[in-house]
């Protein structure tokens, strides 16, 4: 699986913020958060919201984007 670069970049935007601190703020284990960043697991909807709040971000920014319609010719 691919690393979740969006999660990593969001965490790095907050100087000094560690994986442990994000996990603590989100109320999840450090191991779970590490697995999410590493792309080994995906959080459920509630956990994704908690992580987004811990990173001052949104679920859409961190875990996916809205589908865009295909270009029409």
C-alpha positions as semicolon CSV with decimal commas, in nm:
position;residue;x (nm);y (nm);z (nm)
1;X;0,000;0,000;0,000
2;X;0,106;0,357;-0,057
3;X;0,185;0,597;0,224
4;X;-0,081;0,854;0,298
5;X;0,123;1,157;0,194
6;X;-0,166;1,392;0,274
7;X;-0,161;1,284;0,638
8;X;0,214;1,320;0,661
9;X;0,213;1,666;0,502
10;X;-0,072;1,785;0,725
11;X;0,122;1,676;1,032
12;X;0,441;1,840;0,908
13;X;0,259;2,173;0,863
14;X;0,240;2,198;1,242
15;X;0,601;2,237;1,360
16;X;0,707;1,979;1,615
17;X;0,384;1,779;1,599
18;X;0,459;1,410;1,636
19;X;0,264;1,097;1,552
20;X;0,220;1,040;1,925
21;X;0,064;1,385;1,969
22;X;-0,176;1,337;1,676
23;X;-0,279;0,999;1,812
24;X;-0,333;1,146;2,160
25;X;-0,540;1,435;2,024
26;X;-0,750;1,195;1,817
27;X;-0,790;0,947;2,103
28;X;-0,636;0,657;1,912
29;X;-0,327;0,445;1,961
30;X;0,006;0,558;1,823
31;X;0,030;0,229;1,632
32;X;-0,304;0,287;1,460
33;X;-0,201;0,636;1,353
34;X;0,132;0,504;1,224
35;X;-0,055;0,243;1,021
36;X;-0,280;0,512;0,870
37;X;0,022;0,722;0,768
38;X;0,198;0,415;0,630
39;X;-0,109;0,320;0,426
40;X;-0,139;-0,017;0,602
41;X;-0,493;0,056;0,724
42;X;-0,772;0,303;0,663
43;X;-0,956;0,465;0,952
44;X;-1,330;0,432;0,994
45;X;-1,537;0,747;0,940
46;X;-1,540;0,857;1,305
47;X;-1,164;0,808;1,343
48;X;-1,100;0,998;1,020
49;X;-1,297;1,293;1,162
50;X;-1,098;1,283;1,487
51;X;-0,767;1,273;1,299
52;X;-0,875;1,561;1,075
53;X;-0,968;1,767;1,381
54;X;-0,634;1,686;1,546
55;X;-0,457;1,811;1,233
56;X;-0,677;2,120;1,186
57;X;-0,787;1,980;0,852
58;X;-1,082;1,809;0,688
59;X;-1,153;1,446;0,607
60;X;-1,173;1,534;0,238
61;X;-0,828;1,695;0,241
62;X;-0,667;1,403;0,423
63;X;-0,835;1,092;0,293
64;X;-0,979;1,168;-0,046
65;X;-1,127;1,418;-0,277
66;X;-1,466;1,464;-0,428
67;X;-1,510;1,284;-0,756
68;X;-1,486;1,511;-1,054
69;X;-1,694;1,450;-1,365
70;X;-1,502;1,334;-1,671
71;X;-1,412;1,594;-1,930
72;X;-1,669;1,619;-2,202
73;X;-1,558;1,679;-2,557
